Amino acid sequence: MLKLLRILWNSFKMAVQELKNNKLRSALSLLGISFGIFCIISILATVNSLEGKIHADLKSFGSNTIYLDKWQYGGGPDYPWWKYIKRPEPKFEEMVSIKQKSPLAKNVCLFAQTSSNASYGDNVLSNATMYCTTEDFNKIQDIQVDNGRYFSEMDFERGTAVAVIGYEYATMLLGNAEKAVGKTIHASGKALYIIGVIKKQGKSILDGFDYDKCILLPYRFFASTYNIKYCNPVIMVQGGENVSSVALADDLKGVMRQLHKLGPKVADDFAVNDINQLGEEISKVFGSVNLAGWFIAGLSLLVGGFGVANIMFVTVRERTSQIGLKKAIGAKKSTILTEFLLESAFLCIIGGALGLFFVWLITLLISSSMPFPVFIAPSILILAVSICVIIGLLAGIIPASIAAKMDPVVAIRSK
């Protein structure tokens, strides 16, 4: 163990000495390693952070949840909106029927949204987002009420004029979100009594639920004030434990076709949107981005590897007499080989560390301007070190082999 530590320390000192003695040559040679590590780690860190944020936002849509809608989620230039716009909107009665007929459904709710001016005294919110919810909504969505309470069963049954308001809306209307509970605001000519304030959520990069800027209303009150048909209603269905989203989607498709009385040859007039599949599609896209990053970084690392190999060839030639002396006093071939391989690896690690330093600076700069924090995950750091070690070993294997095979007598006589 002590011998190995001694070899490691000697190899590290030799690598540092090489950098000191030949600054320009070493710097130019390690530039490729630094740039390659910078490219791949910056891309991986950014993509990993973005993917994590998107998956977290997708999770907010509900885990193992199917969205029954007239619209097929997704888009693109060939999106057939003309086909979907003629479809019927999901209805409250269909939600009730799904609860009764789908054995795989655990929680089912109807959701709709519209916009309306909301006011409190002289403070007015133009086009404030109003969310319509039914009983199971908070079981599918992760809604945390910081102050006050969420809707009770009585609120849903009676359609009382109560509201749960988002943190930012509460601050904008009432000045202090902590004191919003118990206040009465007005929207669409109706008085709304605030019973709760949603905990501050933060920004979402997906066009999903914005709980910081919303006013939640129970379904029956919402339906008495707004026309649900024109509020983009959707039925959200969460599967039970150990129920796959694929099985749930198939079950719901059968239930919906039965409710819509569609014949065997008639196409669906509804869409079954699986949130899990959206996450898989996003992962595929990010996989392609990572592949492009590896290609760019691979070229730089290849150039850097040749640069390190060049350094090691020159180093072996310059230390020929020293190698001969070591072998003459008993140093084994394996020891010489290990020393030069480790020195090559340390050179690459130093170059990689420089690249990581610049990546770290970039993450600090862009995190403040991005809607999500960019960070270097521990797994990415381990990957960076592993790449440096592998490149170093590959670049140094031939020079190290040459050094290990030297004849000590010939090596000592060389100058």
C-alpha positions as CSV (number, residue, x, y, z in Angstrom):
1,M,0.0,0.0,0.0
2,L,2.8,2.4,0.9
3,K,4.6,1.6,-2.3
4,L,1.5,2.4,-4.3
5,L,1.1,5.7,-2.5
6,R,4.7,6.5,-3.1
7,I,4.3,5.8,-6.8
8,L,1.2,8.0,-6.9
9,W,2.9,10.8,-5.2
10,N,6.0,10.6,-7.4
11,S,3.9,10.5,-10.5
12,F,1.9,13.6,-9.4
13,K,5.1,15.5,-8.6
14,M,6.5,14.6,-12.0
15,A,3.3,15.8,-13.7
16,V,3.5,19.1,-11.9
17,Q,7.2,19.4,-12.6
18,E,6.5,18.8,-16.3
19,L,4.0,21.6,-16.3
20,K,6.4,24.0,-14.6
21,N,9.4,23.2,-16.8
22,N,7.5,23.3,-20.1
23,K,4.6,25.7,-19.5
24,L,3.8,26.6,-23.1
25,R,4.1,23.1,-24.5
26,S,2.1,21.5,-21.7
27,A,-0.6,24.2,-21.8
28,L,-1.1,23.8,-25.5
29,S,-1.2,20.1,-25.2
30,L,-3.7,20.1,-22.3
31,L,-5.9,22.7,-24.0
32,G,-7.7,20.0,-26.0
33,I,-8.4,18.0,-22.8
34,S,-9.7,21.2,-21.0
35,F,-11.9,22.2,-24.0
36,G,-13.2,18.6,-24.4
37,I,-14.1,18.3,-20.7
38,F,-15.6,21.8,-20.8
39,C,-17.8,20.9,-23.8
40,I,-19.1,17.6,-22.6
41,I,-19.6,18.6,-18.9
42,S,-21.2,21.9,-19.7
43,I,-23.6,20.2,-22.1
44,L,-24.3,17.3,-19.7
45,A,-24.8,19.6,-16.7
46,T,-27.2,21.9,-18.6
47,V,-29.1,19.1,-20.2
48,N,-29.3,17.2,-16.9
49,S,-30.5,20.2,-15.0
50,L,-33.1,21.1,-17.7
51,E,-34.3,17.5,-17.9
52,G,-34.6,17.3,-14.2
53,K,-36.6,20.5,-14.1
54,I,-38.9,19.3,-16.9
55,H,-39.5,15.9,-15.3
56,A,-40.2,17.7,-12.0
57,D,-42.7,19.9,-13.8
58,L,-44.2,16.8,-15.5
59,K,-44.5,15.2,-12.1
60,S,-46.6,18.1,-11.1
61,F,-49.2,17.1,-13.7
62,G,-49.7,13.9,-11.6
63,S,-47.9,10.7,-11.3
64,N,-49.3,7.8,-13.4
65,T,-52.0,10.1,-14.6
66,I,-54.0,10.1,-17.9
67,Y,-55.6,13.3,-19.3
68,L,-58.8,12.7,-21.2
69,D,-59.2,15.7,-23.5
70,K,-60.6,16.6,-26.9
71,W,-57.0,17.6,-27.9
72,Q,-54.1,15.3,-28.5
73,Y,-51.1,16.7,-26.6
74,G,-48.0,17.4,-28.7
75,G,-47.7,19.6,-31.7
76,G,-45.6,20.4,-34.7
77,P,-46.3,21.8,-38.2
78,D,-48.6,18.9,-39.1
79,Y,-50.8,19.1,-36.0
80,P,-54.4,18.5,-37.3
81,W,-56.2,21.0,-35.0
82,W,-59.1,21.0,-37.5
83,K,-59.8,17.4,-36.6
84,Y,-59.8,17.9,-32.8
85,I,-61.7,21.1,-32.6
86,K,-64.9,19.3,-33.7
87,R,-64.7,16.8,-30.9
88,P,-67.0,17.1,-27.8
89,E,-65.6,18.5,-24.6
90,P,-65.2,16.2,-21.6
91,K,-68.2,16.5,-19.2
92,F,-68.7,16.3,-15.4
93,E,-71.1,13.3,-15.9
94,E,-68.4,11.4,-17.8
95,M,-66.1,12.0,-14.9
96,V,-68.7,10.5,-12.5
97,S,-69.2,7.5,-14.9
98,I,-65.4,6.8,-15.1
99,K,-65.3,6.7,-11.3
100,Q,-68.0,4.0,-11.4
101,K,-66.9,2.0,-14.4
102,S,-63.1,2.0,-14.4
103,P,-61.6,-0.5,-11.9
104,L,-58.1,0.7,-12.5
105,A,-58.8,4.3,-11.7
106,K,-57.8,5.5,-8.2
107,N,-58.6,9.2,-8.4
108,V,-60.7,11.0,-11.0
109,C,-61.4,14.7,-11.3
110,L,-62.5,17.3,-13.8
111,F,-60.4,20.4,-14.4
112,A,-61.2,23.5,-16.3
113,Q,-59.8,27.0,-16.5
114,T,-60.7,30.5,-17.6
115,S,-59.6,34.1,-16.9
116,S,-61.4,36.9,-15.3
117,N,-60.6,40.2,-13.6
118,A,-60.2,39.9,-9.8
119,S,-60.2,42.8,-7.4
120,Y,-59.7,43.7,-3.8
121,G,-60.4,47.3,-3.0
122,D,-58.5,49.4,-5.5
123,N,-56.2,46.5,-6.5
124,V,-57.2,44.8,-9.7
125,L,-55.8,41.7,-11.5
126,S,-56.6,41.7,-15.2
127,N,-57.3,38.3,-16.7
128,A,-56.5,36.4,-13.5
129,T,-56.4,32.6,-14.0
130,M,-59.3,30.8,-12.5
131,Y,-59.1,27.0,-12.0
132,C,-62.1,24.7,-11.6
133,T,-61.6,21.7,-9.4
134,T,-63.5,18.7,-8.2
135,E,-63.0,16.5,-5.1
136,D,-60.0,14.4,-6.2
137,F,-58.0,17.2,-7.7
138,N,-55.7,17.7,-4.7
139,K,-55.1,13.9,-4.6
140,I,-53.7,14.0,-8.1
141,Q,-52.0,17.3,-7.9
142,D,-49.4,18.2,-5.2
143,I,-51.2,21.3,-3.7
144,Q,-49.8,22.4,-0.4
145,V,-51.8,25.0,1.4
146,D,-49.5,27.2,3.5
147,N,-52.1,29.3,5.2
148,G,-55.7,28.4,5.9
149,R,-57.2,25.2,4.4
150,Y,-58.2,23.4,1.2
151,F,-61.8,22.8,0.1
152,S,-64.0,20.6,2.2
153,E,-66.5,18.1,0.9
154,M,-69.2,20.5,1.9
155,D,-67.6,23.2,-0.3
156,F,-67.8,20.9,-3.3
157,E,-71.3,19.6,-2.6
158,R,-72.8,23.1,-2.0
159,G,-70.7,25.0,-4.5
160,T,-70.0,27.6,-1.9
161,A,-68.3,30.9,-3.0
162,V,-64.9,30.1,-1.5
163,A,-61.5,30.3,-3.1
164,V,-57.9,29.0,-2.5
165,I,-55.5,31.5,-4.0
166,G,-51.9,31.4,-5.3
167,Y,-49.1,33.0,-3.3
168,E,-48.3,35.7,-5.9
169,Y,-51.9,36.6,-6.6
170,A,-52.5,36.9,-2.8
171,T,-49.5,39.2,-2.5
172,M,-50.5,41.3,-5.6
173,L,-54.1,41.7,-4.5
174,L,-53.8,41.9,-0.7
175,G,-50.2,43.0,-0.2
176,N,-49.4,40.2,2.2
177,A,-50.1,36.5,1.4
178,E,-50.0,35.5,5.1
179,K,-53.0,37.8,5.9
180,A,-55.1,36.8,2.9
181,V,-57.2,34.1,4.6
182,G,-60.5,35.6,5.7
183,K,-60.5,38.3,3.1
184,T,-63.2,38.7,0.4
185,I,-62.2,39.4,-3.2
186,H,-64.5,39.9,-6.3
187,A,-64.3,38.1,-9.7
188,S,-66.9,38.2,-12.5
189,G,-69.3,40.1,-10.2
190,K,-69.2,37.4,-7.5
191,A,-67.7,37.7,-4.0
192,L,-65.2,35.1,-3.1
193,Y,-64.2,34.3,0.5
194,I,-60.5,33.2,0.7
195,I,-60.1,30.1,2.8
196,G,-56.5,29.2,1.9
197,V,-53.2,30.3,0.3
198,I,-51.1,27.9,-1.8
199,K,-47.5,27.5,-0.8
200,K,-45.1,29.3,-3.2
201,Q,-44.2,26.9,-6.0
202,G,-41.7,28.7,-8.2
203,K,-41.6,29.0,-12.0
204,S,-42.5,26.1,-14.4
205,I,-40.8,26.0,-17.8
206,L,-43.7,23.9,-19.1
207,D,-47.0,25.5,-20.0
208,G,-48.7,23.7,-17.1
209,F,-50.3,24.7,-13.8
210,D,-49.1,27.9,-12.3
211,Y,-50.2,27.6,-8.7
212,D,-48.5,30.9,-7.7
213,K,-50.8,32.8,-10.0
214,C,-54.2,31.2,-9.8
215,I,-57.5,31.2,-8.0
216,L,-59.0,27.7,-7.3
217,L,-62.8,27.4,-7.2
218,P,-65.0,24.4,-6.5
219,Y,-66.7,22.9,-9.5
220,R,-70.3,23.7,-8.8
221,F,-69.6,27.4,-8.0
222,F,-67.4,27.6,-11.1
223,A,-70.0,26.0,-13.3
224,S,-72.7,28.5,-12.0
225,T,-70.5,31.4,-13.0
226,Y,-68.7,30.3,-16.1
227,N,-69.7,28.1,-19.1
228,I,-67.6,25.0,-18.6
229,K,-67.9,24.2,-22.4
230,Y,-65.7,27.2,-23.2
231,C,-63.2,26.6,-20.4
232,N,-61.1,23.8,-21.9
233,P,-62.3,21.0,-19.6
234,V,-60.2,17.9,-19.1
235,I,-60.7,14.8,-17.0
236,M,-57.7,13.7,-15.0
237,V,-57.5,10.0,-14.1
238,Q,-54.8,8.6,-11.8
239,G,-54.2,4.9,-11.8
240,G,-54.1,2.7,-8.7
241,E,-51.0,1.2,-7.2
242,N,-49.2,-1.2,-9.5
243,V,-51.4,-0.1,-12.4
244,S,-49.3,0.8,-15.5
245,S,-50.3,3.9,-17.4
246,V,-50.6,1.7,-20.6
247,A,-53.2,-0.6,-18.9
248,L,-55.0,2.5,-17.5
249,A,-55.1,4.2,-20.9
250,D,-56.6,1.0,-22.6
251,D,-59.2,0.7,-19.8
252,L,-60.2,4.4,-20.1
253,K,-60.4,4.2,-23.9
254,G,-62.9,1.4,-23.6
255,V,-65.0,3.3,-21.0
256,M,-65.0,6.5,-23.1
257,R,-66.0,4.7,-26.3
258,Q,-68.8,3.1,-24.3
259,L,-69.9,6.5,-22.9
260,H,-69.8,8.1,-26.4
261,K,-71.6,5.1,-27.9
262,L,-69.0,4.6,-30.7
263,G,-69.2,1.6,-33.0
264,P,-66.3,-0.7,-33.6
265,K,-65.4,1.0,-36.9
266,V,-65.9,4.6,-35.6
267,A,-62.7,6.5,-34.7
268,D,-62.2,7.9,-31.2
269,D,-63.7,11.4,-30.7
270,F,-61.5,11.9,-27.6
271,A,-57.8,11.9,-26.8
272,V,-56.1,9.7,-24.2
273,N,-52.9,11.6,-23.2
274,D,-50.4,9.7,-21.1
275,I,-48.1,12.0,-19.2
276,N,-45.5,9.2,-18.7
277,Q,-45.1,8.9,-22.4
278,L,-44.4,12.6,-22.7
279,G,-41.6,12.2,-20.2
280,E,-40.2,9.3,-22.3
281,E,-40.3,11.4,-25.4
282,I,-38.5,14.3,-23.7
283,S,-35.8,11.8,-22.5
284,K,-35.2,10.7,-26.1
285,V,-34.8,14.3,-27.2
286,F,-32.3,15.0,-24.5
287,G,-30.5,11.8,-25.4
288,S,-29.9,13.2,-28.9
289,V,-28.6,16.4,-27.5
290,N,-26.2,14.5,-25.2
291,L,-25.0,12.5,-28.2
292,A,-24.2,15.7,-30.2
293,G,-22.3,16.9,-27.1
294,W,-20.3,13.7,-26.9
295,F,-19.4,14.1,-30.6
296,I,-18.1,17.6,-30.2
297,A,-16.2,16.8,-27.0
298,G,-14.8,13.6,-28.5
299,L,-13.0,15.5,-31.2
300,S,-11.4,17.8,-28.6
301,L,-10.5,14.9,-26.4
302,L,-8.9,13.1,-29.3
303,V,-6.7,16.1,-30.1
304,G,-5.9,16.5,-26.4
305,G,-5.0,12.8,-26.1
306,F,-2.5,13.1,-28.9
307,G,-1.1,16.2,-27.2
308,V,-0.6,14.4,-23.9
309,A,1.0,11.4,-25.8
310,N,3.4,13.9,-27.4
311,I,4.3,15.2,-23.9
312,M,4.9,11.7,-22.7
313,F,7.2,10.8,-25.6
314,V,9.3,13.9,-25.0
315,T,9.3,13.2,-21.3
316,V,10.6,9.6,-21.8
317,R,13.3,10.8,-24.1
318,E,14.4,13.5,-21.6
319,R,14.5,11.1,-18.7
320,T,16.2,8.2,-20.4
321,S,19.2,8.3,-18.2
322,Q,17.1,8.6,-15.1
323,I,15.0,5.6,-16.2
324,G,18.2,3.6,-16.7
325,L,19.5,4.6,-13.2
326,K,16.2,3.5,-11.6
327,K,16.3,0.1,-13.4
328,A,19.9,-0.4,-12.5
329,I,19.1,0.0,-8.7
330,G,16.3,-2.5,-9.0
331,A,13.2,-0.7,-10.3
332,K,10.9,-3.2,-12.0
333,K,9.3,-2.8,-15.4
334,S,5.9,-2.6,-13.8
335,T,7.0,0.2,-11.5
336,I,8.3,2.3,-14.4
337,L,5.2,1.6,-16.5
338,T,2.9,2.5,-13.6
339,E,4.8,5.8,-12.9
340,F,4.5,7.0,-16.5
341,L,0.9,5.9,-16.9
342,L,-0.1,7.7,-13.7
343,E,1.9,10.8,-14.7
344,S,0.0,10.8,-18.0
345,A,-3.3,10.4,-16.2
346,F,-2.5,13.2,-13.8
347,L,-1.7,15.6,-16.7
348,C,-5.1,14.8,-18.1
349,I,-6.8,15.3,-14.7
350,I,-5.1,18.7,-14.4
351,G,-6.4,19.7,-17.8
352,G,-9.8,18.3,-17.0
353,A,-9.9,20.2,-13.7
354,L,-9.3,23.4,-15.6
355,G,-12.2,22.6,-17.9
356,L,-14.4,21.8,-14.9
357,F,-13.5,25.1,-13.3
358,F,-14.7,27.1,-16.3
359,V,-17.9,25.0,-16.4
360,W,-18.5,25.9,-12.7
361,L,-18.1,29.6,-13.5
362,I,-20.5,29.3,-16.4
363,T,-23.1,27.6,-14.2
364,L,-22.9,30.5,-11.7
365,L,-23.4,33.0,-14.5
366,I,-26.3,31.3,-16.3
367,S,-28.2,30.0,-13.2
368,S,-29.3,33.5,-12.3
369,S,-30.8,34.1,-15.8
370,M,-32.3,30.7,-16.3
371,P,-35.7,29.6,-15.0
372,F,-34.0,26.6,-13.3
373,P,-30.7,26.1,-11.5
374,V,-27.8,24.6,-13.5
375,F,-25.6,22.4,-11.4
376,I,-22.9,19.7,-11.9
377,A,-24.2,16.5,-10.4
378,P,-21.8,14.2,-8.5
379,S,-22.2,11.5,-11.2
380,I,-21.1,14.0,-13.9
381,L,-18.0,14.9,-11.8
382,I,-17.1,11.2,-11.5
383,L,-17.6,10.9,-15.3
384,A,-15.3,13.8,-15.9
385,V,-12.5,12.3,-13.7
386,S,-13.0,8.9,-15.4
387,I,-12.7,10.4,-18.9
388,C,-9.5,12.1,-17.9
389,V,-8.0,9.0,-16.4
390,I,-9.0,6.9,-19.4
391,I,-7.6,9.4,-21.9
392,G,-4.4,9.7,-19.8
393,L,-3.9,5.9,-19.7
394,L,-4.5,5.6,-23.5
395,A,-2.2,8.5,-24.3
396,G,0.5,7.3,-22.1
397,I,0.5,3.5,-22.7
398,I,3.0,3.5,-25.6
399,P,5.5,6.0,-24.1
400,A,5.3,4.2,-20.8
401,S,5.9,0.8,-22.5
402,I,8.9,2.2,-24.2
403,A,10.3,3.5,-20.9
404,A,9.6,0.1,-19.2
405,K,11.4,-1.9,-21.9
406,M,14.6,0.2,-21.9
407,D,17.9,-1.5,-21.4
408,P,19.4,0.1,-18.2
409,V,23.0,0.1,-19.5
410,V,22.0,1.8,-22.8
411,A,19.7,4.2,-21.0
412,I,22.4,5.3,-18.5
413,R,24.9,6.0,-21.3
414,S,22.4,8.1,-23.3
415,K,22.5,11.9,-23.0
